[in-house]
């Protein structure tokens, strides 16, 4: 509703826009909503390391680095387990043909060591 009013006003003033006012308002709403609800931690990172200071470089060097590292480490471990389980279920004969180092990795991943 507000978007239509703005579009009419802009048109009467001879102002052109690539997007309608409602699209622009929706875009702003979504971005602020994601910030308020922490939908994107990167949005919060714009505030940097010091309270009240805006930084376009993010919060590198902050406590969030350890959080990010731990998240990536859990992803890595999950992927390792998934790959090992898929190969064991789909092509177990492949393990016997692998080099000993790879066989040890499978034993370690599957708890057979």
Secondary structure as UniProt FT lines:
FT   HELIX           2..13
FT   HELIX           21..36
FT   TURN            37..38
FT   HELIX           41..45
FT   TURN            46..47
FT   TURN            51..52
FT   TURN            56..57
FT   TURN            60..61
FT   HELIX           64..90
FT   HELIX           93..97
FT   HELIX           100..109
FT   TURN            110..111
//
